[in-house]
């Protein structure tokens, strides 16, 4: 199941390349009738917003204090003085982007933070293309049994997302606040892009994914794939392997539309996506 994190890059292209995918994303949830209509947030998301803004303000004030001290000592050309000015600009811009994302997605309510959490858990350190692909694949999975063209957002169930955490709820106790915010804000950007249906689905309807780089080299209930030198879950077979199977073998774990898919801009070592997994 989709239970592996992204960790590295590679030029391996073993999956099925998807250079042009016109699969549309499903529409925004029916409970959000119009963009801009504010939906109240639960207390955890409200607390996260308050704590993050406090962090930004504290860091900006700390850097302003550094500037004041160096100016009084006539050390305006000191490297630390210049670093403080740079930090203030960066933090101010990041705080503004954080607010913009929250304000422009307030019609999604808690769903916006739920999807951002999923993206952060699965692809927090990955590039925007990977984050976007995971966002699409996750909502494909959540909505795969619904025939109407609307998106439902929910928290992951079972092992859908390995070691899933509501990271925004633990922000106040984190020691890595700045690196976290860097990755989390980019995850919020990917969540916005997906919920607004701004691009077609780059995974062509995939509902499962994994990260080959994070897989074990051990055996067990899995199959060895030489092109990655890793053991994959039995459901994650190559397209060539699927084609050589009998119909009886295929029907055991896969639907007729099974495909292993690589997404443009996403290293196959980082993520592979799968469509047609039962």
C-alpha positions, 0 to 999 in steps of 0.5 A: 500500500502507499506506505513509503516516504521519498528520500532521493533522486535517480535517473532510473526510468523503469516505470511507465513514463507519462509525458502527457496525461489528460486525466482530469482531477475530480471537483472540489467537495460539494460541501464547499459551494463557492471559493472564499466562503469561510469554514471554521477550523477546529481548535488544533488548526487554530492553535497551529496558526497561532503558534506558527505566527508567534514563531515568525514574530519572535524570530523577526523580533530577535533579528531586529534586536540583533540589528539594533545591537550592531548599529549601536556598536557601529558594526553595520557592515558586520556579516551578522548584521547583514544576515539578520536583515536577510532573515527578516526579509525571508521570515516576513515573506514566509509569514505572508505566504503562510497567511495567503495560503490560509486565507485563500483556502478557508473555504476548505476548512480542516480538509486543507490542513488534512491534505497538507498533512498527508503531503508532508508525511509522504513527500515533505522533502520532495520537489513540488512535482512529487508533492502534487502527484502524491496529493492527486494519488491520495485523493484518487484513493480516498474517492475511488469507490465514488462514482460522482465527480467530487472529492472527499478529503479524510484522515488516512485510515490504517496503513494508507500513510505509514506513520501518519501524524498530524504534524501541525498539531505538534508544532509547538513542541517541535525543535525544528520549527523552521525546516518544518515550516519550509516543507509544510508551507510547500505542502500547503501549496500542493494541497491548494493546487490539488483542491483547486483542480488547477492541473490534470492528474499527473498520475493518470488516476493512480491510487497507490504509490511507493518510494523505491529508495526507502524499500528494504533489500530484504526478502519476505512477502515481496518480489525482487526487482533487479532494476532497483536492487530492492524487494517490492511489495507483491502488488507493485510489479512492473508493467512487463511482468504484468503483461506476461501473467495469465488472466487468472494471475492478474485477477488475483491482485489487479484490475485490467487497467493496472499500470506502474507509472512514473510522473514527469519531474519525479524521480522513479527512485523517489516515487512510483505510482500505481493504477489498478491495484485491488 
